[in-house]
Amino acid sequence: LEYKLGINGLLRGGAVVIVCAVLFLVALALGRGWITPTIQFVGELLLCFGFVGLGLWKHGEREDFGQLMVGIGSFGLYASFAGGHLYKHLYAGEVLVGLYVLLSLVNLGFSHIRASKSFLCIGLIGGLAAALMPMQKDKVLLDFAVHFLILIPCALIIIRNKWNGMAALMWVVSTAALIPATTSDFIQAY
């Protein structure tokens, strides 16, 4: 009983105490201004790249552990990029669109290499989100360009792997993503 309590209870309890201590120290540093938004952003990126690196290192583990870690890191990068623009105001919206497109193309490349439907969806949705970001009357053509920049590699991956269900999903999602552009009053969009 002592052994089980020591291994299970104390080990997990110690881990919880350490996590709480780190969170307290980070909150204290944020409150006192010791951690700037730039340092926060770099820390977020390092954490996300850590997940990606761990996932690539452990790609042969059971239960797709490596792929799950890479997916968590990828989602974290999307969130960090959005937070860097929306909350921390570190860069312009055009840079955010470029980062989203680049990350989506990397996810699509990972999908191509590993024949992964999950990363195809991550790349497709992230890329279409990037295509919707510059939606203004004067940027409809940019929306279409980014839209098809993402759809072409998606279609090639789907054709290569013969994923009929994914083709239907891509068609539905990409058509829904075009609705804001086609309902704009910009004549050339039609």
Secondary structure, DSSP 8 states (H G I E B T S, - for coil): -HHHIIIIIIHHHHHHHHHHHHHHHHHHHHHHT-S-HHHHHHHHHHHHHHHHHHHHHTTTSGGGHHHHHHHHHHHHHHHHHHHHHHTS--S-HHHHHHHHHHHHHHHHHHHHHHT-HHHHHHHHHHHHHHHHTT-SGGGHHHHHHHHHHHHHHHHHHHHHHT-HHHHHHHHHHHHHHHHHHHTSS-GGG-
